[in-house]
């Protein structure tokens, strides 16, 4: 991709807006450009598909018990339409996860396989890795899955149980060993294995020990802040500070536009389309995939209005975004544009 100049001609803006990344580096670069220039209004770069909003754990940092949506498993019609549209529109990344344990839906691996066969470059899943069966672990390796993100806090059984609410520490270790085994059997470098470790009062004490124990066993370790979920999971001041190393003033008056409105779309298990990874009940729905395409929703009036509100920091009190403090979750952003025209 051409290096971005200080001044872009109109046709260059159009080219960037329509650009489809073909590699991880291009994906990361266009993500930053899309946010900084407010260009990515044609299609999201990442689509989350929620196999189910049912979960088998009760983690101390999670607001799942407060979710108002009915527990559902995604219908084949919804999942297949979302996957096929992502492939058709050239969306780079599809992530099977939102607000439940993906492998509680026994069709999740089938959906992953479909996504890879349709040619989607980056297919990933986030899981607590406690409900998957041995045979499914082997299927996961042969499915073409690019990366798996395993939520795993604590370096001992007791800490894990205190944080995640189930006595599943040994099961996760066993499943990880099976994953290593099947990767060796099939001589496969994928999936990339990443452990996600959410910071809490309990887990903070073991971060260094956790990193030391796993550094040479997995591809990456992601130490994640604890999110607020639009005021539904009150977090301590020190954890608010941990959500961003660069933005010090998180007040409503000084907030910047939420980058998710230019980057990602979530397909809930009931088909609702939500441009936010914190909106667990879907109040920000911009439509339902049963009635429109991903492109139509992303380019629609509801998204245009929401982006414009964020660009000029005039978010109505009635909008769930008005009380959100997680808009800075990805770190340092560029400044706000002077006019809302970039939302068009």
Buried (B, 14 or more C-beta within 10 A) or exposed (E): BEEEEEEBEEEEEEBBBEBBBEEEEBBEBBBBBBBBBBBBBBBBBBBBBBBBBBBBBEBBBBBBEEBEBEEBBBBEEBBBBBBEBBBEBBBBBBBBBBBBBBBBBBBBBBBBBBBBEBEBBBBBBBBBBBBBEEEBBBBBBBBBBBBBBBBBBBBEEEBBBBBBBBEBBEBBBEBBEBBBBBBEEEEEEBBBBBBBBBBBEBBBEBBEEBBEEBEEEBEEBEBBBBBBBBBBBEBEEEBBBBBBEEBEEBEEEEBBBBBBBBBBBBBBBBBBBBBBBBBBBBBBBBBBBEEBBBBBBBEBEBBBEBBBBBBBEEBEEEBBBBEBBBBBBBEEBEEBBEEBEBBE
